[in-house]
Amino acid sequence: MPRSLSLLAIALVIAGCASVPPRSPSTAPATSGKYYLDDGPGLNPPPDLDAVPDAVPRLEALHRAANRPYAVLGREYVPATMLTPYHERGVASWYGRKFHGQKTSIGEPYDMYAMTAAHPTLPLPSYARVTNIVSGKSVIVRVNDRGPFLHDRIIDLSYAAAYRLGIAQVGSGEVDVEAILPGAMAQSAQAARAPLTPVASAPAIAPPLAPPAEVRQADNADAAPLSSVRGGFSVQLGAFANFANAQAFLARAQNQLATAQVEAKIRQASGLYRVYIGPYPARGDAERVGQRITQAFGFPTTVAVH
């Protein structure tokens, strides 16, 4: 069923945290068996919707405002601020003529006949492959809007994308959503993909003791920072010959370690890009953290001079 969308969201966004553009607030419309009564497919849709081509993934600058944390209906959302592996299964809905031509969260006009989608936390703009679980049909969409925010939907598709997947007629359907990483990053997506949900029951791990300054990532940059820290002992999670592979693994590690109050980073040493935590002043400190990370998250670790 189509979402209530950003129109409802804007009226309830926490002050200072909104990432969607201003729109006129509305109340949730009444629903029929398939569509919202004041939404639905266009009166004169193009005759060749089956031939609408997939979106073509390409690297784009991320939109600053649309990727800030925000809250809707009492729930907080923290969008990704870089392109990272993502995979989730759930229910997709779609939105149509009521919002056709209105601005999306990144300021572009919504085109219900283009291959686009709205997502609560994927970076904007980005690309995703959406697969109908029942039929196996897949489409590639450009994610350029925020939503859905009701009924545990995980993605809102344009009418064209929903039509090609075979769910436009019934209003919703179960799908797989997988982020597409353009360019070199795509090579590591399959190995590195993991659900965004962190492990809530993991034991807390003390953060590194007074780490020296790091080289930080600039706003909207696609590459993870390389650390310039030297000295002490680090907990190494992985080593890669290719920086893109190290970056993809780092994204997975950060998702899993978010509840552990530790931060994984990348450094270049001995010709390899190493994903690590620390450094710690004593080897014993690093070993204890490594053991607890392995027990809690299943990451194999090694301790090395930093």
C-alpha positions in Angstrom: 0.0 0.0 0.0 1.4 3.5 -0.8 3.1 5.3 2.1 1.8 8.3 3.9 5.1 9.8 2.9 7.1 12.8 3.7 4.1 15.1 3.7 3.0 13.6 7.0 6.6 13.4 8.1 7.5 17.0 7.9 4.8 18.0 10.4 6.4 15.7 13.0 10.1 16.1 12.3 12.2 17.1 15.4 13.4 20.7 15.1 16.9 21.0 13.7 17.1 17.3 12.6 14.9 17.3 9.5 16.6 16.0 6.3 13.6 16.2 4.0 12.6 19.4 2.2 9.6 21.4 3.5 6.2 20.2 2.2 2.7 20.9 3.2 1.7 18.6 6.1 -1.2 16.2 5.6 -3.0 13.5 7.5 -2.9 9.9 6.5 -5.5 9.2 3.9 -8.1 6.5 4.2 -7.3 3.3 2.5 -9.1 1.0 0.1 -8.3 -2.6 -0.7 -5.4 -1.6 -2.9 -4.6 2.1 -3.0 -5.0 5.2 -0.8 -8.2 6.8 -1.9 -6.5 10.0 -2.9 -3.5 8.3 -4.5 -2.9 5.5 -7.0 -1.8 5.0 -10.6 -2.1 7.8 -13.1 -5.2 8.1 -15.2 -3.2 7.8 -18.5 0.0 5.8 -17.7 2.5 5.2 -20.6 1.7 2.1 -22.6 5.2 0.7 -22.3 5.8 0.5 -18.5 7.3 -2.9 -18.9 10.0 -1.4 -21.1 11.1 1.4 -18.7 14.8 0.7 -18.3 16.5 0.2 -15.0 18.4 3.1 -13.4 22.1 3.1 -14.3 24.3 3.2 -11.2 26.9 5.9 -11.2 28.9 7.8 -8.6 27.1 11.0 -7.5 27.8 13.6 -4.8 25.7 12.8 -1.7 23.1 15.4 -0.7 24.2 17.1 2.6 20.9 18.0 4.1 19.0 14.8 3.0 21.5 12.6 4.8 21.3 14.2 8.3 19.6 12.5 11.2 15.9 13.1 11.5 12.8 11.9 13.3 9.3 11.0 12.1 6.3 9.8 14.2 8.5 9.5 17.3 11.1 7.3 15.6 14.6 8.5 15.0 16.5 7.7 11.7 20.2 8.0 11.1 20.9 7.9 7.3 24.2 6.5 6.0 26.6 9.2 5.0 28.7 7.1 2.7 28.0 4.3 0.2 28.2 1.0 2.1 27.0 -2.6 1.6 23.4 -3.0 2.6 20.9 -5.9 2.4 17.5 -6.2 3.9 14.3 -8.3 3.3 10.9 -6.9 4.0 7.7 -5.4 2.5 7.8 -2.8 -0.3 5.1 -0.3 -1.0 4.8 2.4 -3.7 3.5 5.9 -4.2 1.9 7.4 -7.3 -0.1 10.3 -8.7 -0.7 12.2 -5.5 3.0 13.0 -5.3 3.9 13.0 -9.0 5.8 16.2 -9.8 6.4 17.2 -6.2 9.9 17.6 -4.8 11.7 14.6 -3.4 14.0 14.9 -0.4 16.9 16.0 -2.6 14.8 18.6 -4.4 14.2 16.7 -7.6 10.6 16.4 -9.0 9.2 13.0 -8.3 8.4 11.0 -11.5 6.2 8.0 -10.8 7.1 6.6 -14.2 10.9 6.7 -13.6 12.8 3.9 -11.8 13.2 5.5 -8.4 12.5 4.8 -4.8 12.4 6.2 -1.2 14.2 4.7 1.7 14.5 5.8 5.4 18.3 5.5 5.7 20.1 4.7 2.5 22.3 7.6 1.4 20.7 10.0 -1.1 21.2 9.7 -3.9 22.2 6.0 -4.3 21.2 2.9 -6.1 19.6 -0.4 -5.1 18.5 -3.7 -6.6 15.0 -4.7 -5.5 13.9 -8.3 -6.1 10.4 -9.6 -5.8 10.7 -12.7 -3.5 7.7 -14.5 -5.0 8.4 -14.0 -8.7 12.2 -13.4 -8.7 11.8 -10.3 -10.8 14.4 -7.6 -10.1 14.8 -3.9 -10.9 17.5 -1.3 -10.3 16.2 2.0 -8.8 17.8 5.3 -7.9 17.0 6.1 -4.3 16.3 9.9 -4.2 13.6 10.3 -1.5 12.9 9.5 2.2 10.2 7.1 3.4 8.2 4.9 4.0 7.4 5.6 7.7 4.4 3.4 8.5 3.5 -0.3 8.7 7.1 -1.5 8.8 7.6 -1.0 5.1 11.3 -1.0 4.2 11.2 0.8 0.8 8.7 2.9 -1.3 8.9 2.3 -5.0 7.9 4.5 -7.9 4.8 3.2 -9.7 7.0 2.2 -12.7 9.3 0.1 -10.4 6.4 -1.5 -8.6 4.7 -2.2 -11.9 7.8 -4.0 -13.3 8.1 -6.1 -10.1 4.4 -7.1 -10.3 3.3 -5.5 -7.0 1.7 -2.3 -8.3 -1.7 -4.1 -8.7 -1.8 -5.4 -5.1 -0.2 -2.4 -3.4 2.7 -4.1 -1.7 4.9 -7.2 -1.7 7.9 -8.9 0.0 11.2 -7.9 -1.6 15.0 -8.1 -1.1 16.7 -4.7 -1.2 20.5 -4.6 -1.8 22.6 -1.5 -2.2 24.6 -1.2 -5.4 28.1 0.3 -5.1 29.2 1.8 -8.4 32.7 1.4 -9.7 35.4 -0.5 -7.9 33.3 -0.7 -4.7 30.8 -3.1 -6.4 33.5 -5.8 -6.6 33.4 -6.2 -2.8 29.7 -5.8 -2.2 28.7 -9.5 -2.2 31.4 -10.5 0.3 30.9 -7.6 2.6 27.1 -7.2 2.7 25.4 -7.5 6.0 22.1 -6.4 7.7 22.3 -2.9 9.1 20.8 -4.0 12.5 23.6 -4.0 15.1 23.9 -6.8 17.7 22.0 -5.4 20.6 23.1 -8.0 23.2 26.9 -7.6 22.7 28.9 -6.8 25.8 30.3 -3.3 26.0 34.0 -2.8 25.3 36.0 0.0 26.7 37.1 2.6 24.0 40.8 3.1 23.2 42.7 5.1 25.7 43.3 8.7 24.5 44.0 7.8 20.8 46.1 10.4 18.9 44.5 12.5 16.2 43.2 10.9 13.1 42.7 12.0 9.5 38.9 12.5 9.3 36.6 11.9 6.4 35.3 15.1 4.7 31.5 15.6 4.2 30.0 13.6 1.4 33.4 11.9 0.6 33.0 8.3 -0.6 36.4 7.1 0.7 37.1 6.2 4.3 40.0 8.0 6.0 43.5 6.6 6.3 44.9 6.8 9.8 48.2 8.5 10.4 48.6 7.2 13.9 51.8 5.4 14.9 52.9 3.6 18.1 51.2 1.2 20.5 49.3 -2.0 19.7 46.3 -2.4 17.5 43.6 -5.0 17.1 43.6 -6.0 13.4 40.3 -7.2 11.9 41.4 -7.6 8.3 44.1 -6.8 5.7 43.4 -6.1 2.0 45.5 -5.4 -1.0 42.7 -3.2 -2.4 41.5 -0.1 -0.7 37.9 -0.5 -1.9 37.7 -3.9 -0.3 39.1 -2.6 2.9 36.5 0.2 2.9 33.6 -2.2 2.3 34.8 -4.4 5.1 35.1 -1.4 7.4 31.5 -0.5 6.7 30.4 -3.9 7.8 32.6 -3.8 10.9 31.3 -0.4 11.9 27.7 -1.6 11.6 28.4 -4.6 13.9 30.6 -2.8 16.4 28.4 0.3 16.9 27.1 -1.0 20.2 30.5 -1.9 21.5 31.7 1.7 21.7 34.8 1.1 19.6 35.6 2.5 16.2 37.3 0.6 13.4 39.7 2.5 11.1 41.9 1.9 8.0 45.7 2.3 7.8 48.2 1.5 5.2 51.2 -0.6 6.3 53.6 -3.0 4.5 51.7 -2.6 1.2 48.3 -3.6 2.7 45.2 -1.6 3.8 44.6 -2.8 7.4 41.2 -2.5 9.2 42.0 -2.1 12.9 40.8 -0.9 16.4 43.0 1.1 18.7 45.9 1.6 19.1 46.3 0.7 22.8 49.4 1.5 24.9 50.0 -2.1 26.0 49.8 -5.4 24.1 47.7 -7.0 26.9 45.1 -4.3 26.6 44.8 -4.9 22.8 44.6 -8.7 23.3 41.8 -8.4 25.9 39.8 -6.2 23.5 40.5 -8.6 20.6 39.3 -11.6 22.6 36.0 -9.9 23.6 35.3 -8.7 20.1 35.8 -12.3 18.8 33.5 -13.7 21.4 30.8 -11.0 20.9 30.8 -10.6 17.1 32.7 -13.5 15.7 35.4 -11.4 14.1 38.8 -13.2 14.1 41.4 -10.7 15.4 45.2 -10.4 15.6 47.3 -8.0 17.7 50.1 -6.2 16.0 52.5 -3.4 16.6 50.9 -0.2 15.3 
